[in-house]
Amino acid sequence: MTLFLTLYFFLLGTILGSFYNVVGLRLPNGGLMHENRSYCPNCKKTLAWYELIPILSYILQKGRCRGCRESISPIYPAMEAITGVIFALCFYQFGLGPQLILALLLMSMFHIIMVSDLRYMVIPDHLLLFFFGLFIVYRILYPLDPWWSSLIGGLGGLTVTAVIILVSRGGMGGGDMKLFGLLGFVLGWKLLLVTFFLSTLIGAVVSGGLLAAGIIQRKKPIPFGPFIVVGASFAFFSDRIIIDWYLQTFF
């Protein structure tokens, strides 16, 4: 039964991952509700259902559009596969329960943020507002202990990031600030601190590596949302492991 459900959540993740790719690409341009069927961005050919099977269609078509034979970015099937693995991991770690719902909501939001911020360097307000409504309902039904940790985390995420933006004169964006505020509300102030630390560390390491390799130029802006997503994911899945390790090591 466990194997069956793990496979089920993997397939669910790949299917939703394909949809989240579309949302992440269209939402910043306001085209989510104005455009219907998926189409090739090169020749504008409307894609048939058998061209939209997650991962499998990409493999069968050898990574090319059936109409114009233009190459399809491997990012699409990669994100579908990653979301499938993450959904399966969520079930494996949390089982069938309230925490699984929270995990799937967070990972769904993270997928769209990754696509949108990497493509446009934008975290859409509509996206954060939509998920914030869902998280409010979840935290009413399943509050943190203590319950006020959500309020302190939300206010702390907004305030600290706002100060960083002012001091660095735009070193981070408004979307990053709102995302930290949302994560503080969902995760609480303790895991928010872990998220701050990990996202900053990961961002510094990756940016330094890209600079050293000459892939990006100094003072050229890069999206910070993906680093927040990765840091928050580590904080969420590790729960108190990182906090307890830090306290036991240094205190």
C-alpha positions, 0 to 999 in steps of 0.5 A, spaced: 500 500 500 505 504 501 509 503 495 502 504 491 501 511 494 508 513 493 507 512 486 501 515 486 504 521 489 509 521 484 505 521 478 500 526 481 507 531 482 509 530 475 502 532 472 501 538 477 508 540 475 506 540 468 501 545 470 505 549 474 510 550 469 504 553 465 502 557 471 509 560 472 510 562 465 504 565 464 502 568 470 507 574 470 504 576 463 497 576 465 496 570 460 493 565 465 486 566 464 486 569 457 490 563 454 487 556 453 490 550 450 498 549 451 502 551 445 509 551 442 512 558 444 516 557 437 511 556 432 504 557 436 502 550 434 496 548 439 499 541 443 495 535 443 493 531 449 499 526 447 504 531 447 502 534 454 504 527 458 509 529 463 516 527 462 514 521 457 512 526 451 518 529 452 522 523 451 518 520 445 518 526 441 526 526 443 526 533 446 523 537 440 516 540 437 512 535 433 510 541 428 516 545 427 522 541 430 524 546 435 528 544 441 524 544 447 527 546 454 529 540 458 527 544 464 520 542 463 521 535 464 526 536 469 521 540 473 516 535 472 520 530 475 523 534 481 516 535 483 514 528 482 519 526 487 518 531 492 511 529 492 513 522 493 518 525 499 512 529 502 508 522 503 514 518 505 516 523 510 509 525 513 504 520 511 496 521 510 495 527 515 494 534 515 502 535 515 502 532 508 497 537 506 501 543 508 507 540 505 504 539 498 501 546 498 508 549 500 511 545 494 506 547 489 507 554 491 515 553 490 515 550 484 511 556 481 515 561 484 522 557 481 519 558 474 517 565 475 523 568 478 528 564 474 524 566 467 522 573 469 525 575 476 518 576 478 514 573 484 507 574 482 503 578 488 497 574 485 500 567 487 502 569 494 495 572 495 492 565 493 496 561 497 496 566 503 489 565 503 490 557 503 495 557 509 490 562 513 485 557 513 490 551 514 493 555 520 486 556 523 485 549 523 492 547 525 495 552 529 502 552 531 504 551 538 504 557 540 499 560 536 502 566 536 509 564 533 505 565 526 504 572 527 511 573 530 514 569 524 510 573 519 511 580 521 518 578 522 519 576 515 516 582 512 520 587 517 527 584 517 527 583 509 524 590 509 530 593 513 535 589 508 532 592 502 533 599 505 540 598 507 542 594 501 538 599 496 534 594 493 539 588 494 532 584 495 525 585 491 518 586 494 516 579 492 522 576 496 519 580 502 512 578 501 515 571 500 519 571 507 513 574 510 508 568 508 513 563 510 514 566 517 506 566 518 506 558 515 513 556 519 513 560 525 519 565 527 524 559 529 524 556 522 524 562 519 530 564 522 533 557 519 530 559 512 534 566 512 540 563 514 540 557 509 537 561 503 543 567 504 548 561 505 546 558 499 545 564 495 552 566 497 555 560 495 551 559 488 552 566 486 560 566 488 560 560 484 557 563 478 561 569 478 568 565 478 565 561 472 564 567 469 556 565 468 554 572 471 557 579 472 558 582 478 553 587 480 548 584 475 541 582 479 540 575 479 533 572 482 533 570 490 527 567 490 530 560 488 534 560 494 529 562 498 525 556 496 531 551 497 532 554 504 525 554 506 524 547 503 530 544 507 528 548 514 521 545 513 523 538 512 528 538 517 523 541 522 527 542 528 533 538 527 537 544 524 535 548 530 537 542 535 544 541 532 545 548 533 543 549 540 547 542 542 553 544 538 554 552 540 551 552 547 
